[in-house]
Structure formats: C-alpha cells, structure tokens
C-alpha cells in the first residue's frame, strides 16, 4: 500500500498514473500497457537491449529462455512438469522453487526478503547456469553462500 510505503510510493503512483493514461477499452475488453517495458525504456541506455513479448522465443545453445514459465501448453498454467513435455529444453523461473524434470529447469527466487511467504515453503534462492555445451546446473544460495 503506497500510503504506508513512502519509500516506493512515488514509483508506484507514477507507474499507476502512466498505466491509467495509456489504458484503453475496446470491443475485446481492457488493454493495459506493460509497465515493465515502459520503465526499462525510460531507464535503459542500451540500444542493443531486446525485451521479449509473451510468446517470443529466445534460444541459447538449444535451450529456450523466452518463456517465464507462467504459461504452459494449451493455455494451462505453467509448471516444470508440463513444460518438460513441450519438445524442447527450457529454463524458466515462475515457480520460485528450483526444480528439474527431464529437459525443464526451474530457477528459484532472487530476493532476500520473502517475509510475505508465510509457512512451509519450497522457495529457495537458486539460479540456473547454462554452460557453452548446453548443460545446466542449479546454483543455490543459502545464508548468502554458494559453491560451484
């Protein structure tokens, strides 16, 4: 709530106002612009930066990286299980828990403060690294430390 988070209130309100001014409604419903794309465009000086859209592919040495993991096959919610069956290797990060199933790798979270996640959790600070030969590994961070 921006009223009790003055540190982030300006950012939130500026983003909300931009989204309000740039949203439209037509015969197909509401169209809301992507605030992430807007902020990256405002803050980035890199002309070689490419932002991927939801269905854009980004394959590196035979592994797909363009799918965040929130959408699965045939309109289903994404999971490491159903994304392991799409016919290509994939690395994604939506599920917040490091997982591996066949050709699908899921990264964990990349944050220190997960205070909003109450109770037992499989969330873990973990990254997936891709080697030049297409092999992958999980790098897990516990108490600020990791090993290769």
C-alpha positions as CSV (number, residue, x, y, z in Angstrom):
1,X,0.0,0.0,0.0
2,X,1.7,3.2,-1.2
3,X,0.2,5.1,1.8
4,X,2.3,3.2,4.2
5,X,5.3,2.6,2.0
6,X,6.7,6.1,1.4
7,X,9.9,4.7,0.0
8,X,8.1,3.2,-3.0
9,X,5.1,5.5,-3.1
10,X,6.4,7.8,-5.8
11,X,7.4,4.9,-8.1
12,X,4.0,3.2,-7.6
13,X,1.9,6.3,-8.2
14,X,3.9,7.4,-11.2
15,X,3.5,3.9,-12.7
16,X,-0.2,3.7,-11.9
17,X,-0.8,7.1,-13.5
18,X,1.1,6.2,-16.6
19,X,-0.9,2.9,-16.8
20,X,-4.2,4.7,-16.3
21,X,-3.4,7.3,-19.0
22,X,-2.3,4.6,-21.5
23,X,-5.0,2.0,-21.0
24,X,-7.9,1.6,-23.4
25,X,-11.1,-0.3,-23.7
26,X,-12.4,-1.6,-27.0
27,X,-14.7,-4.4,-28.2
28,X,-12.3,-7.0,-27.0
29,X,-12.1,-5.6,-23.5
30,X,-9.4,-3.7,-21.5
31,X,-5.9,-3.2,-22.9
32,X,-3.4,-2.2,-20.2
33,X,0.2,-1.4,-21.3
34,X,3.2,-3.2,-19.7
35,X,4.8,-1.0,-17.0
36,X,7.9,-3.1,-17.0
37,X,8.6,-2.4,-20.7
38,X,7.9,1.3,-20.1
39,X,10.3,1.6,-17.2
40,X,13.1,-0.4,-19.0
41,X,12.6,2.0,-21.9
42,X,12.9,5.0,-19.6
43,X,15.9,3.7,-17.6
44,X,18.0,1.9,-20.2
45,X,20.7,3.5,-22.3
46,X,21.4,0.2,-24.1
47,X,20.3,0.3,-27.8
48,X,21.0,-3.4,-28.1
49,X,18.6,-4.4,-25.4
50,X,15.6,-6.5,-26.6
51,X,12.6,-7.1,-24.5
52,X,10.7,-10.3,-25.3
53,X,7.0,-10.4,-25.6
54,X,5.0,-13.3,-24.0
55,X,5.3,-15.7,-27.0
56,X,8.7,-14.6,-28.2
57,X,11.4,-17.3,-28.3
58,X,15.0,-16.8,-27.0
59,X,17.0,-19.9,-27.5
60,X,20.7,-20.3,-26.5
61,X,22.6,-23.4,-27.3
62,X,19.4,-25.4,-27.8
63,X,17.7,-24.3,-24.5
64,X,14.6,-22.0,-24.6
65,X,14.8,-19.0,-22.3
66,X,12.0,-16.8,-23.6
67,X,9.2,-18.4,-21.5
68,X,8.9,-17.1,-18.0
69,X,7.0,-20.2,-17.0
70,X,3.6,-18.8,-16.1
71,X,2.0,-20.1,-19.3
72,X,2.1,-23.7,-20.1
73,X,0.9,-25.8,-23.1
74,X,-2.6,-25.2,-24.4
75,X,-3.4,-22.4,-22.1
76,X,-2.6,-24.3,-18.9
77,X,-0.8,-22.7,-16.0
78,X,2.9,-23.4,-16.4
79,X,4.7,-26.0,-14.3
80,X,8.0,-27.8,-14.5
81,X,6.0,-30.9,-15.2
82,X,4.0,-29.7,-18.2
83,X,6.9,-27.6,-19.6
84,X,9.1,-30.7,-19.6
85,X,6.8,-32.1,-22.3
86,X,6.9,-29.3,-24.8
87,X,9.5,-31.0,-27.0
88,X,12.4,-28.6,-26.3
89,X,14.7,-27.9,-23.4
90,X,13.6,-24.9,-21.3
91,X,14.8,-22.8,-18.4
92,X,12.2,-20.7,-16.6
93,X,11.7,-19.0,-13.2
94,X,8.0,-18.6,-12.5
95,X,7.5,-21.3,-9.8
96,X,10.1,-19.8,-7.4
97,X,11.3,-23.3,-6.4
98,X,14.4,-24.9,-8.0
99,X,13.3,-28.0,-9.9
100,X,14.5,-30.2,-12.7
101,X,12.4,-32.6,-14.8
102,X,13.7,-34.1,-18.0
103,X,14.6,-31.0,-20.2
104,X,12.9,-28.4,-18.0
105,X,14.8,-26.5,-15.3
106,X,13.1,-24.0,-13.0
107,X,15.1,-21.4,-11.1
108,X,14.3,-20.3,-7.6
109,X,13.8,-16.7,-6.3
110,X,16.3,-13.9,-6.5
111,X,15.5,-12.0,-3.4
112,X,16.5,-11.9,0.3
113,X,13.2,-10.7,1.8
114,X,10.4,-13.2,1.3
115,X,8.6,-12.2,4.5
116,X,5.2,-12.3,2.7
117,X,5.6,-16.1,2.1
118,X,4.4,-17.5,5.4
119,X,4.5,-21.1,6.5
120,X,6.4,-24.0,4.9
121,X,7.8,-23.2,1.5
122,X,9.9,-24.8,-1.2
123,X,11.0,-21.4,-2.4
124,X,14.8,-21.1,-2.4
125,X,17.4,-18.6,-3.7
126,X,18.6,-20.5,-6.7
127,X,19.8,-19.8,-10.2
128,X,20.2,-21.9,-13.3
129,X,23.5,-21.5,-15.2
130,X,23.9,-22.6,-18.8
131,X,27.3,-23.9,-20.0
132,X,28.5,-23.4,-23.6
133,X,27.8,-27.1,-24.3
134,X,24.1,-26.7,-23.4
135,X,24.4,-28.4,-20.0
136,X,22.8,-26.7,-17.0
137,X,23.3,-26.6,-13.2
138,X,21.4,-25.1,-10.3
139,X,23.5,-22.7,-8.1
140,X,21.7,-22.5,-4.8
141,X,22.5,-19.7,-2.3
142,X,22.0,-20.5,1.4
143,X,22.8,-17.8,4.1
144,X,24.5,-15.7,1.4
145,X,26.9,-18.5,0.3
146,X,27.1,-20.8,-2.7
147,X,29.6,-23.2,-4.3
148,X,30.2,-24.1,-7.9
